[in-house]
Amino acid sequence: MKDYYIFKSGRISRKDNSIVFETNDSNIFIPINDIDSLCFFGEIDINTKAMNFLAQQQVVVHFFNYYGWYTGSFYPREFLLSGDVLVAQVKAYLDMHSRTYIARQFVQGAIHGFITNIKRYPDVGDAAVDTLQQYLSATEEQSNVLSLMGIEGNAHELYYSTFPVIIKQTIEFEKRVKHPPNNMMNAMISFCNSLVYTHVIKELYKTQLNPTVSYLHEPSNRRFSLALDVAEIFKPIYADRVIFDLLNNNMITQKHFDKDLNYCYLKEDGRKIVVKAFDDKINTTVMHKKLKRNVSYQKMIRLELYKLIKHLLNEEQYQSLRIWW
């Protein structure tokens, strides 16, 4: 099963056991058993027959707007329900000590990813690594989520300050700006982070976890806040490494951005390059230290969620992923 990324505009319908993508030029048939998730970047018309079929087959669908920014997901009715897990999730959220412990693990996983990435680029120097190590140690002293988020914010700011050294191209990147991105680098980061977020949503759907009960980010009725939590661990590993590789190999340059919009809009040809690189990354396998077998980057997300479930059910204390490769 694969993730399908559709950039052209057209119509989605059902034909027997396939999803049909109809354009003015052709019809493309995708067997439903081949689809893990769908990502739509173009203007798509879709009927209820197709949506019901996708829901029956537990296919999560993600939508991106004209600028390539994530707008939302079609999250079919949950099929892996567990009252025990839901009750445990809520109890852990309501207990400040339990919530803070889980939130701390998400922050520590993120900072560990920052450190590991920076160490791959000797030109950055040791000062940034030493300071990030101090932030990592300081998380153990925090007794509430707000102070943890403050440390994470400081760590992110320092980490992003190393990007002009890591990236060989001349880039304009003074600070992280999200809504909307204000330059090429912020557009790249936002786009790649949204890809990580959608992959976490897809994996959450395949577990008994409720995606709206979170620990680092406040639960919200507008977003899958648990996906935001878990994505913090994986953004340095998946999104940032793709960004570094694409820019340092000149596979993405300013020409892939709209100059008239201050380079804050990644054009379609650029999005295709990024998505291809990200898809290759997510399907890469590494030898898992505990399982002693090759595991894909995508499966790493599911394993992380299983670890969280075990923690919530008091089976095994949760420790977030510490990247070793």
Secondary structure as the mmCIF struct_conf table of DSSP 4:
data_model
#
loop_
_struct_conf.conf_type_id
_struct_conf.id
_struct_conf.beg_label_comp_id
_struct_conf.beg_label_asym_id
_struct_conf.beg_label_seq_id
_struct_conf.end_label_comp_id
_struct_conf.end_label_asym_id
_struct_conf.end_label_seq_id
STRN STRN1 LYS A 2 ILE A 6
BEND BEND1 LYS A 8 LYS A 8
STRN STRN2 GLY A 10 LYS A 15
TURN_TY1_P TURN_TY1_P1 ASP A 16 ASN A 17
STRN STRN3 SER A 18 GLU A 22
BEND BEND2 ASN A 24 ASP A 25
STRN STRN4 ASN A 27 PRO A 31
HELX_RH_3T_P HELX_RH_3T_P1 ILE A 32 ASP A 34
STRN STRN5 ILE A 35 PHE A 40
BEND BEND3 GLY A 42 GLY A 42
STRN STRN6 ILE A 44 ILE A 46
HELX_RH_AL_P HELX_RH_AL_P1 THR A 48 GLN A 56
TURN_TY1_P TURN_TY1_P2 GLN A 57 GLN A 58
STRN STRN7 VAL A 60 PHE A 64
TURN_TY1_P TURN_TY1_P3 TYR A 66 TYR A 67
BEND BEND4 GLY A 68 GLY A 68
STRN STRN8 TYR A 70 PHE A 74
HELX_LH_PP_P HELX_LH_PP_P1 PRO A 76 GLU A 78
BEND BEND5 PHE A 79 LEU A 80
HELX_RH_AL_P HELX_RH_AL_P2 GLY A 83 LEU A 94
BEND BEND6 ASP A 95 ASP A 95
HELX_RH_AL_P HELX_RH_AL_P3 MET A 96 LYS A 119
TURN_TY1_P TURN_TY1_P4 ARG A 120 ARG A 120
HELX_RH_3T_P HELX_RH_3T_P2 PRO A 122 VAL A 124
HELX_RH_AL_P HELX_RH_AL_P4 ASP A 126 ALA A 138
HELX_RH_3T_P HELX_RH_3T_P3 THR A 139 GLU A 141
BEND BEND7 ASN A 144 ASN A 144
HELX_RH_AL_P HELX_RH_AL_P5 VAL A 145 SER A 161
TURN_TY1_P TURN_TY1_P5 THR A 162 THR A 162
HELX_RH_AL_P HELX_RH_AL_P6 PHE A 163 ILE A 166
BEND BEND8 GLN A 169 GLN A 169
BEND BEND9 GLU A 174 LYS A 175
BEND BEND10 HIS A 179 PRO A 180
BEND BEND11 ASN A 183 ASN A 183
HELX_RH_AL_P HELX_RH_AL_P7 MET A 184 TYR A 205
TURN_TY1_P TURN_TY1_P6 LYS A 206 LYS A 206
BEND BEND12 THR A 207 GLN A 208
TURN_TY1_P TURN_TY1_P7 PRO A 211 THR A 212
BEND BEND13 TYR A 215 HIS A 217
HELX_LH_PP_P HELX_LH_PP_P2 GLU A 218 PRO A 219
BEND BEND14 ASN A 221 ARG A 223
HELX_RH_AL_P HELX_RH_AL_P8 SER A 225 PHE A 234
HELX_RH_PI_P HELX_RH_PI_P1 LYS A 235 ASP A 240
HELX_RH_AL_P HELX_RH_AL_P9 ARG A 241 ASN A 248
TURN_TY1_P TURN_TY1_P8 ASN A 249 ASN A 250
BEND BEND15 MET A 251 ILE A 252
HELX_RH_3T_P HELX_RH_3T_P4 GLN A 254 HIS A 256
STRN STRN9 PHE A 257 PHE A 257
HELX_RH_3T_P HELX_RH_3T_P5 LYS A 259 LEU A 261
TURN_TY1_P TURN_TY1_P9 ASN A 262 TYR A 263
BEND BEND16 TYR A 265 TYR A 265
STRN STRN10 LEU A 266 LEU A 266
HELX_RH_AL_P HELX_RH_AL_P10 GLU A 268 ILE A 282
TURN_TY1_P TURN_TY1_P10 ASN A 283 ASN A 283
STRN STRN11 THR A 285 MET A 287
TURN_TY1_P TURN_TY1_P11 LYS A 289 LEU A 291
BEND BEND17 ARG A 293 ARG A 293
STRN STRN12 ASN A 294 SER A 296
HELX_RH_AL_P HELX_RH_AL_P11 TYR A 297 LEU A 312
TURN_TY1_P TURN_TY1_P12 LEU A 313 ASN A 314
BEND BEND18 GLU A 315 GLU A 316
#
